Amino acid sequence: MGGSDSHRRSRLAPYLLVAPGILWLLAFFVAPLVILASTSVGQGGAWYETYGLALGRYGPHFLRSFRYALAATLLALVLGYPLAYFIAFRAGRLRYPFLGLVILPFFVTFLVRTFAWKTILGDGGPAVWLLQRLHLLGAHGRLLDTSIAVVGGLTYTFLPFMVLPVYASLEKLDRRLVEAAEDLYATPGAAFRRVVLPLSLPGVFAGSLLTFIPAAGDFINAQLLGSPNQQMLGTVIQNQFLDVRDYPLAAALSFVLMALITVVVLAYARLLGTEELA
């Protein structure tokens, strides 16, 4: 009997270990999704009208949100990959201070950082003054309330989410592979293209997702740094929930946004085509 009880407990142990996580997901992920789905259908059951309105009236907001999120992701990759590469391969003993500087903005509230950018990009701010002195901006040109300001704010906000996964991927890379490529007469550029870049793709994939997904649903940067012409879908959803109180439409917009992001993520994973990304 004792052996049977011990065997039963050993079989139940894995399920007991994952039970808290499953309960957490059911309570705070699955249940809210079910409630959101039922809300999007509405009381009358004419769900097709609600979703048709979401796609018809706010189609430009979907396109704008994805365009801004894609631009911010690409900019974060262009800025973040060299920084992560430098920290992983060249920083030496300064590696951890540099990583501390990367995450330092998280010690300041998100709203405070965005308001700071509003001051920097304002008509009398240092960014406009410098660009005018460099003749890159006209005398009456402005940065605030433009798409440039919104994309710049998104890039700044989510840049650490790109740098850290890429750094983690580069840091665990076996340096002997690079040395072997160089021993086989590969130039530094060829060694990077054939060894470093392919092995860092999991970090690029993770960083892209961590940047693109929250950027597509962001509303703070568009609201504070942009104008109504730069309004993103997150702002529309917030207004529908809190101001207009059209809960079915707001829930439908949220569901469509989640579905489109899921399709984009799956397509991106297939495009990158590496088993480690699964």
C-alpha angles and dihedrals in degrees: 000000000000092000091049092052091048091050091049092050092049090053092049095045097084091049092048090051094053095039095089091052093047092049090049092052092046093050101041104026114023097037094050090048091052091049091047091050093051090047092052091056090056130202098290095053093231091130093154090063091052094048091042089054091047093053097037105044098033101036092112090053090055091051092046093049093051092044093052092043092050092048091049091048093051092047091048090051093048091049099033103047096060090045092050090046091051093049093047099044109019111025096078111175090001091064096103096043088053091049088050090054090051093057095035094097089064088070088068122069116261092236093050091053092049092048088050090056089049088058093044094049095040122119091261094037129115095255094059091043092052095046091049091051089051089049090238092118129043124246091260096031121123140193101198116088092025135110089249091061093049095048090044091051092048091049093050093045097052101030094103089056087061098042099050100053092043090049091049090052093048095043094059092047113119105245090203089073090061091046090050091052091051090048086056088058097259114155117236089256093050092047089053094048096044102035116014101039098048092047091049094053093098089059091046090050094049093044092049092052093046089052103038100044099053091037091056091055098038119121105166097075093046091047098047102030101032140052130235086279089064096045112143129206093258089063091050092051091048092050093047092051100041107024111023092029092211093149098175092054092045091050091047091051090050092051094048090049091051091048093050092047090050091052091048092049093049092048091049092050091050091047093052088049107196127133092222090068094064 
